Amino acid sequence: MFESLSERLSGILDKLTRRGALTEEDVNAAMREVRRALLEADVALDVVRSFTDKVRARAVGQEVIRSVTPGQQVIKIVHDTLVDMLGSDARPIDLEAPAPVAIMMVGLQGSGKTTTTAKIGLRLTARSRRKVLLASLDTRRPAAQEQLRVLGAQNEVDTLPIVAGQSPTQIAERAMTAGRLGGYDVVILDTAGRIHIDEQLMLEMAEIKRVAKPHEILLVADALTGQDAVNLAKSFDERVGLTGIVLTRMDGDGRGGAALSMRAVTGKPIKLIGVGEKADALEDFDPARIAGRILGMGDIVALVERAAQEIDVQKAAKAAQRMQKGLFDLDDLAEQLRQMEKMGGMKGMMALLPGMGKMSKELDKVDDRIVKRQIAIISSMTSKERRKPELLNASRKRRVAAGSGTRVEDINRLLKQHRQMADMMKMLGKKKGGMLGGLGSMLGMGGGAPQIDPAELERLAKSGKLPDMPPGFGGGGGLPPMPPGGLGLPPGMGFPGPKGPGGFPTLPGLGKKK
């Protein structure tokens, strides 16, 4: 969503960092460009004016003049001002109230209220270990109550039984009573929406608020609607009184102006953002992390959170033990590829890495289907072939190619990448307290800090046995080593081949060929 804005701001700020010293005219020229970029991203005019005035005031002051690297200091000022505009602190859903805590979901029809209600229910159940009851108060939209019941059943979250003929306020009263009698910690009320705001809707919301006395009133707004979402938030806040905002479709192709304007215009914190259709595609809105994404600084915290959520610790520990013995077969490779798919694929993971924001056009060309193809190849082999890849002769490869819908060349490439990784594992397995020792300690298995001999790595690189892995992915520095099946890219997901734009290695799946 912030892609175009990120590109514009990164380009503007890059020009500043190339200068040894900044004049007031340099800063003013950059602020004019920033102002234009924010307006094009559909940020409210008042917010843009306030933002550029704050940055300019700080950037032409002593704070930058005394700095050793004035260009980088300006980037820090822009980042800090963005964080202030987005709300300074992360504000999660507040559950500090006597049980059952009522959460009232409001918004227009089609903004994703019912889906978001189910997502929040799952999130509070799985992460916060709360007993949650979902209740649909939407008696107007056909099958709205049935939709929430189905979503609740899919995510194993309790829903209020449907009773035909009841009004929204009667359902709210019944939900709160069921919450108290059933020992629920949280009751989430999914209210009805309209195509547009009208007086009848507002009266209904006010009556539900009077009956349920919600601790949180969350507005669900579609981020793709731009400034209309900001006006919507102001209207609901004036009539009902909001405590927070949930922005949906943040994974869409909108320009991000609503997110940047919402907090500044309404004063209400954005608490959660929807980043996909899946039930767990809901993230906390952290202003510092969002500002980092906008300025192309990546979001390592989100990557680690995603890994912690998706990685099976027992499987990772078992994989670490195998690797310590120098064992790494095609089943291990397939498991790593599946873990990567769960974490959003190579494109999703790499988009969160620092510095990758400037390569957004290149990342768009990354074909995540390569992971599916490699899993298909491995799945088409027999269990014996997966354990002993050397059994794969020409006829077996043709059979696997036919079974997976790929070519023999694809199988040869996968086997070569696997051999490289297996050689690396054997070398690391022999070194006590080496990289795998570090992995073991991360998984509670003991072991020391990484102690890989640089000379040995250099020897492996010259012999062609070192896997094609970029710095930061276990190849040569940057990010620390990650657990098996975790954040490190699996073999074959490195950057083989020639250098791309700016000297950066090309990505698999890029190029003219499919």
NORQUI-V932865 format. One record per residue. N is the residue number from 1. RES is the residue in one letter. SS is DSSP state (A for helix, B for strand, O for the rest). PSI is psi in radians with two decimals (none if undefined). Layout:
n & res & ss & psi
N & RES & SS & PSI
N & RES & SS & PSI
//
This chain:
n & res & ss & psi
1 & M & O & -0.63
2 & F & O & 0.21
3 & E & A & -0.92
4 & S & A & -0.70
5 & L & A & -0.73
6 & S & A & -0.76
7 & E & A & -0.80
8 & R & A & -0.85
9 & L & A & -0.71
10 & S & A & -0.74
11 & G & A & -0.73
12 & I & A & -0.80
13 & L & A & -0.50
14 & D & A & -0.65
15 & K & A & -0.61
16 & L & A & -0.67
17 & T & A & -0.34
18 & R & O & -0.19
19 & R & O & 2.43
20 & G & O & -0.62
21 & A & O & 2.57
22 & L & O & 2.40
23 & T & O & 2.96
24 & E & A & -0.60
25 & E & A & -0.66
26 & D & A & -0.81
27 & V & A & -0.74
28 & N & A & -0.73
29 & A & A & -0.74
30 & A & A & -0.70
31 & M & A & -0.57
32 & R & A & -0.72
33 & E & A & -0.72
34 & V & A & -0.75
35 & R & A & -0.79
36 & R & A & -0.72
37 & A & A & -0.73
38 & L & A & -0.70
39 & L & A & -0.67
40 & E & A & -0.46
41 & A & O & 0.15
42 & D & O & 0.54
43 & V & O & 2.48
44 & A & O & 2.47
45 & L & A & -0.78
46 & D & A & -0.68
47 & V & A & -0.74
48 & V & A & -0.80
49 & R & A & -0.78
50 & S & A & -0.74
51 & F & A & -0.90
52 & T & A & -0.60
53 & D & A & -0.73
54 & K & A & -0.78
55 & V & A & -0.79
56 & R & A & -0.74
57 & A & A & -0.69
58 & R & A & -0.58
59 & A & A & -0.47
60 & V & O & 0.14
61 & G & O & -3.01
62 & Q & A & -0.45
63 & E & A & -0.69
64 & V & A & -0.67
65 & I & A & -0.68
66 & R & O & -0.14
67 & S & O & 2.54
68 & V & O & -0.67
69 & T & O & 1.47
70 & P & A & -0.64
71 & G & A & -0.80
72 & Q & A & -0.56
73 & Q & A & -0.65
74 & V & A & -0.70
75 & I & A & -0.73
76 & K & A & -0.71
77 & I & A & -0.76
78 & V & A & -0.74
79 & H & A & -0.85
80 & D & A & -0.66
81 & T & A & -0.63
82 & L & A & -0.75
83 & V & A & -0.76
84 & D & A & -0.72
85 & M & A & -0.59
86 & L & A & -0.18
87 & G & O & 0.14
88 & S & O & -1.15
89 & D & O & 2.61
90 & A & O & 2.30
91 & R & O & 1.64
92 & P & O & 3.03
93 & I & O & 2.29
94 & D & O & 2.05
95 & L & O & 0.22
96 & E & O & 1.38
97 & A & O & 2.81
98 & P & O & 2.43
99 & A & O & 2.60
100 & P & O & 2.33
101 & V & B & 2.15
102 & A & B & 2.28
103 & I & B & 2.12
104 & M & B & 2.16
105 & M & B & 2.16
106 & V & B & 2.87
107 & G & O & 3.06
108 & L & O & 2.85
109 & Q & O & 2.35
110 & G & O & 0.01
111 & S & O & -0.17
112 & G & O & 0.48
113 & K & A & -0.87
114 & T & A & -0.78
115 & T & A & -0.74
116 & T & A & -0.64
117 & T & A & -0.81
118 & A & A & -0.68
119 & K & A & -0.75
120 & I & A & -0.69
121 & G & A & -0.81
122 & L & A & -0.74
123 & R & A & -0.79
124 & L & A & -0.57
125 & T & A & -0.84
126 & A & A & -0.75
127 & R & O & -0.76
128 & S & O & -0.05
129 & R & O & 0.75
130 & R & O & 2.58
131 & K & O & 2.03
132 & V & B & 2.45
133 & L & B & 2.21
134 & L & B & 2.42
135 & A & B & 2.21
136 & S & B & 2.18
137 & L & O & 0.19
138 & D & O & 1.73
139 & T & O & 0.00
140 & R & O & -0.86
141 & R & O & 2.26
142 & P & O & 2.32
143 & A & O & 0.30
144 & A & A & -0.74
145 & Q & A & -0.67
146 & E & A & -0.64
147 & Q & A & -0.80
148 & L & A & -0.63
149 & R & A & -0.75
150 & V & A & -0.78
151 & L & A & -0.69
152 & G & A & -0.75
153 & A & A & -0.70
154 & Q & A & -0.63
155 & N & A & 0.09
156 & E & O & 0.78
157 & V & O & 2.32
158 & D & B & 2.51
159 & T & B & 2.67
160 & L & O & 2.28
161 & P & O & 2.47
162 & I & O & 2.25
163 & V & O & 2.03
164 & A & O & 2.54
165 & G & O & -0.09
166 & Q & O & 2.60
167 & S & O & 2.86
168 & P & A & -0.70
169 & T & A & -0.63
170 & Q & A & -0.69
171 & I & A & -0.68
172 & A & A & -0.76
173 & E & A & -0.76
174 & R & A & -0.67
175 & A & A & -0.76
176 & M & A & -0.64
177 & T & A & -0.79
178 & A & A & -0.62
179 & G & A & -0.73
180 & R & A & -0.80
181 & L & A & -0.54
182 & G & O & -0.01
183 & G & O & 0.55
184 & Y & O & 2.54
185 & D & O & -0.62
186 & V & B & 2.41
187 & V & B & 2.11
188 & I & B & 2.14
189 & L & B & 1.99
190 & D & B & 1.78
191 & T & O & 2.94
192 & A & O & 2.68
193 & G & O & 3.05
194 & R & O & 2.95
195 & I & O & -0.55
196 & H & O & 2.90
197 & I & O & 2.28
198 & D & O & 2.95
199 & E & A & -0.65
200 & Q & A & -0.71
201 & L & A & -0.80
202 & M & A & -0.65
203 & L & A & -0.69
204 & E & A & -0.74
205 & M & A & -0.74
206 & A & A & -0.66
207 & E & A & -0.72
208 & I & A & -0.69
209 & K & A & -0.72
210 & R & A & -0.68
211 & V & A & -0.80
212 & A & A & -0.38
213 & K & O & 1.05
214 & P & O & 2.49
215 & H & O & -0.54
216 & E & B & 2.34
217 & I & B & 1.88
218 & L & B & 2.20
219 & L & B & 2.19
220 & V & B & 2.01
221 & A & B & 2.48
222 & D & B & 2.05
223 & A & A & -0.36
224 & L & A & -0.22
225 & T & A & -0.07
226 & G & O & -2.30
227 & Q & A & -0.36
228 & D & A & -0.61
229 & A & A & -0.62
230 & V & A & -0.78
231 & N & A & -0.66
232 & L & A & -0.80
233 & A & A & -0.71
234 & K & A & -0.74
235 & S & A & -0.81
236 & F & A & -0.68
237 & D & A & -0.68
238 & E & A & -0.62
239 & R & A & -0.63
240 & V & O & -0.62
241 & G & O & 1.63
242 & L & O & 2.66
243 & T & O & -0.23
244 & G & B & 3.01
245 & I & B & 2.48
246 & V & B & 2.10
247 & L & B & 2.15
248 & T & B & 2.91
249 & R & O & 0.65
250 & M & O & -0.14
251 & D & O & 0.06
252 & G & O & -2.99
253 & D & O & 0.43
254 & G & O & 3.10
255 & R & O & -0.04
256 & G & O & 0.03
257 & G & A & -0.61
258 & A & A & -0.76
259 & A & A & -0.69
260 & L & A & -0.54
261 & S & A & -0.57
262 & M & A & -0.92
263 & R & A & -0.74
264 & A & A & -0.65
265 & V & A & -0.75
266 & T & A & -0.43
267 & G & O & 0.03
268 & K & O & 2.39
269 & P & O & 2.48
270 & I & B & 2.05
271 & K & B & -0.65
272 & L & B & 2.70
273 & I & B & 2.40
274 & G & B & 2.21
275 & V & O & 0.42
276 & G & O & 3.09
277 & E & O & -0.41
278 & K & O & 2.76
279 & A & O & -0.46
280 & D & O & 0.17
281 & A & O & 1.12
282 & L & B & 2.26
283 & E & B & 2.64
284 & D & B & 2.50
285 & F & O & 1.86
286 & D & O & 1.95
287 & P & A & -0.72
288 & A & A & -0.71
289 & R & A & -0.69
290 & I & A & -0.73
291 & A & A & -0.68
292 & G & A & -0.70
293 & R & A & -0.74
294 & I & A & -0.68
295 & L & O & 0.18
296 & G & O & 0.40
297 & M & O & -0.02
298 & G & O & 3.14
299 & D & O & 1.37
300 & I & A & -0.60
301 & V & A & -0.77
302 & A & A & -0.64
303 & L & A & -0.77
304 & V & A & -0.71
305 & E & A & -0.73
306 & R & A & -0.70
307 & A & A & -0.78
308 & A & A & -0.59
309 & Q & A & -0.66
310 & E & A & -0.53
311 & I & O & 2.30
312 & D & O & 1.91
313 & V & A & -0.69
314 & Q & A & -0.74
315 & K & A & -0.70
316 & A & A & -0.69
317 & A & A & -0.71
318 & K & A & -0.70
319 & A & A & -0.66
320 & A & A & -0.71
321 & Q & A & -0.72
322 & R & A & -0.75
323 & M & A & -0.57
324 & Q & A & -0.47
325 & K & O & 0.05
326 & G & O & 0.35
327 & L & O & 2.31
328 & F & O & 1.69
329 & D & O & -3.04
330 & L & A & -0.43
331 & D & A & -0.69
332 & D & A & -0.72
333 & L & A & -0.78
334 & A & A & -0.67
335 & E & A & -0.71
336 & Q & A & -0.72
337 & L & A & -0.69
338 & R & A & -0.68
339 & Q & A & -0.70
340 & M & A & -0.72
341 & E & A & -0.74
342 & K & A & -0.56
343 & M & O & 0.24
344 & G & O & 0.17
345 & G & A & 3.03
346 & M & A & -0.73
347 & K & A & -0.78
348 & G & A & -0.70
349 & M & A & -0.78
350 & M & A & -0.47
351 & A & O & -0.39
352 & L & O & -0.06
353 & L & O & 2.49
354 & P & O & 2.41
355 & G & O & -0.22
356 & M & A & -0.25
357 & G & A & -0.57
358 & K & A & -0.14
359 & M & A & 0.49
360 & S & A & -0.65
361 & K & A & -0.65
362 & E & A & -0.71
363 & L & A & -0.57
364 & D & A & -0.45
365 & K & O & -0.12
366 & V & O & 2.26
367 & D & O & 1.76
368 & D & O & -0.15
369 & R & A & -0.28
370 & I & A & -0.60
371 & V & A & -0.80
372 & K & A & -0.70
373 & R & A & -0.72
374 & Q & A & -0.66
375 & I & A & -0.70
376 & A & A & -0.71
377 & I & A & -0.85
378 & I & A & -0.67
379 & S & A & -0.40
380 & S & O & -0.08
381 & M & O & 2.78
382 & T & O & 2.82
383 & S & A & -0.60
384 & K & A & -0.70
385 & E & A & -0.61
386 & R & A & -0.62
387 & R & A & -0.59
388 & K & O & 1.46
389 & P & A & -0.37
390 & E & A & -0.28
391 & L & A & -0.29
392 & L & O & 1.64
393 & N & O & -3.03
394 & A & A & -0.78
395 & S & A & -0.69
396 & R & A & -0.70
397 & K & A & -0.68
398 & R & A & -0.69
399 & R & A & -0.78
400 & V & A & -0.72
401 & A & A & -0.76
402 & A & A & -0.70
403 & G & A & -0.52
404 & S & A & -0.05
405 & G & O & 0.52
406 & T & O & -3.00
407 & R & O & 2.81
408 & V & A & -0.59
409 & E & A & -0.67
410 & D & A & -0.68
411 & I & A & -0.74
412 & N & A & -0.70
413 & R & A & -0.76
414 & L & A & -0.75
415 & L & A & -0.64
416 & K & A & -0.77
417 & Q & A & -0.68
418 & H & A & -0.72
419 & R & A & -0.73
420 & Q & A & -0.80
421 & M & A & -0.70
422 & A & A & -0.71
423 & D & A & -0.72
424 & M & A & -0.73
425 & M & A & -0.70
426 & K & A & -0.73
427 & M & A & -0.77
428 & L & A & -0.57
429 & G & A & -0.46
430 & K & O & -0.30
431 & K & O & 1.90
432 & K & O & 2.38
433 & G & O & 0.25
434 & G & O & -2.66
435 & M & A & -0.70
436 & L & A & -0.48
437 & G & A & -0.69
438 & G & A & -0.71
439 & L & A & -0.72
440 & G & A & -0.73
441 & S & A & -0.60
442 & M & A & -0.52
443 & L & O & 0.21
444 & G & O & 0.47
445 & M & O & 0.14
446 & G & O & -3.12
447 & G & O & 2.76
448 & G & O & -2.88
449 & A & O & 2.81
450 & P & O & 2.26
451 & Q & O & 0.84
452 & I & O & 2.32
453 & D & O & 2.03
454 & P & A & -0.63
455 & A & A & -0.67
456 & E & A & -0.66
457 & L & A & -0.73
458 & E & A & -0.71
459 & R & A & -0.74
460 & L & A & -0.70
461 & A & A & -0.75
462 & K & A & -0.55
463 & S & A & -0.10
464 & G & O & 0.21
465 & K & O & -0.05
466 & L & O & 2.25
467 & P & O & 2.65
468 & D & O & 1.59
469 & M & O & 2.40
470 & P & O & 2.85
471 & P & O & 2.45
472 & G & O & -0.17
473 & F & O & 0.57
474 & G & O & -0.02
475 & G & O & -0.58
476 & G & O & 0.35
477 & G & O & 3.11
478 & G & O & -1.99
479 & L & O & 2.64
480 & P & O & 2.82
481 & P & O & 2.48
482 & M & O & 2.83
483 & P & O & 2.67
484 & P & O & 2.41
485 & G & O & 0.10
486 & G & O & -2.20
487 & L & O & -0.40
488 & G & O & 2.42
489 & L & O & 2.44
490 & P & O & 2.87
491 & P & O & 2.50
492 & G & O & -0.23
493 & M & O & 0.27
494 & G & O & -2.73
495 & F & O & 1.21
496 & P & O & 2.90
497 & G & O & -2.93
498 & P & O & 2.95
499 & K & B & 2.57
500 & G & O & -2.71
501 & P & A & 2.45
502 & G & A & 0.28
503 & G & A & 0.10
504 & F & O & 2.44
505 & P & B & 2.58
506 & T & O & 2.81
507 & L & O & 2.61
508 & P & O & 2.53
509 & G & O & -0.14
510 & L & O & 3.04
511 & G & O & -3.14
512 & K & O & -0.56
513 & K & O & 2.68
514 & K & O & none
//
